[in-house]
Amino acid sequence: MIDVHEVHKHFGGFHAVDGATLSIAEGSITGLIGPNGAGKTTLFNVIAGVLQPTSGKVTMAGEDITGLPPHDLFHKGLLRTFQIAHEFSSMSCRENLMMVPGNQSGEKLWNTWFGRKRIAEEERALRAKADAVLDFLTISHLADQKAGEISGGQKKLLELGRTMMVDAKIVFLDEVGAGVNRTLLNTIGDAILRLNKERGYTFVVIEHDMDFIERLCDPVICMAEGKVLAEGTLAEIKANEHVIEAYLGTGLKHRDKVGT
Ligand SMILES: Nc1ncnc2c1ncn2[C@@H]1O[C@H](COP(=O)(O)OP(=O)(O)OP(=O)(O)O)[C@@H](O)[C@H]1O
């Protein structure tokens, strides 16, 4: 579905991504792991159009999408979740979902003059969709709560919910587990699995929590020093010599995280 070919991203003389080549299969939940500074987030940002690559190519279903801006990718169904922006934190969770850009007529001045009835109908439909998304994510009780007042884990669920307001095909999640308690992390995991199975979403997940990766991801791709080191099931990755060496180089803390 997504093919990344020999992508480089340099910051000055520093090669954050150094010739990464990988494929993301349609319908998969692909895990992207690697020690701190391996280049995972930078590669995500290149694929998602947030950063221009220094060189290399990214295709989606055979179409060259290298360097396309995020809003163009958004319309193609490629989404990267972002933290809820500061300016949206005083809006309710439901409103945050309803804000996701779509094809609302209300956005066009012409329609605000001539299509009031239609706008009201669309608003009702949008609200119903937002409520269905909140229900799916088991956070209906937060509908009227301000996004700035919910917990970190609940925010992650809301970010995932934003991808459900449009017809996402592939969603990139960067460290959804960071700072999230185990119960909420399980809820997030359940939502990802259901979106994958029931709605055909493809996911690419950067995560340091190996239990989370183990539960959700196959295959797992391991990066180090800007390159792809290995790909396989988590068990294969854990047994891979190069992977162990890469984690060892960053100290015991990370070796433990890989579970060796
Ligand atoms: N805008 C930038 N300018 C300069 N260096 C950068 C920039 N963005 C990232 N880097 C560097 O590129 C390297 C890769 O960073 P990146 O965030 O992609 O790694 P990562 O694998 O996602 O790490 P982590 O797991 O810690 O999030 C790091 O050494 C980082 O300091």
The ligand as an ORCA input file, in Angstrom:
! r2SCAN-3c Opt
* xyz 0 1
  N      14.392     19.249     12.992
  C      15.504     18.608     13.347
  N      16.709     19.197     13.275
  C      17.834     18.535     13.614
  N      17.868     17.255     14.051
  C      16.695     16.625     14.150
  C      15.455     17.245     13.804
  N      14.451     16.340     14.001
  C      15.042     15.220     14.452
  N      16.387     15.388     14.541
  C      17.347     14.378     14.986
  O      17.181     13.238     14.182
  C      17.376     12.046     14.944
  C      16.171     11.147     14.769
  O      15.088     11.708     15.493
  P      13.653     11.025     15.525
  O      12.802     11.869     16.417
  O      13.180     10.784     14.155
  O      13.981      9.644     16.231
  P      12.978      8.589     16.855
  O      13.426      7.255     16.387
  O      11.574      8.970     16.585
  O      13.314      8.732     18.394
  P      12.368      8.613     19.692
  O      12.046      7.177     19.844
  O      13.248      9.111     20.767
  O      11.166      9.489     19.452
  C      17.604     12.477     16.383
  O      18.991     12.443     16.643
  C      17.090     13.898     16.412
  O      17.784     14.674     17.348
*
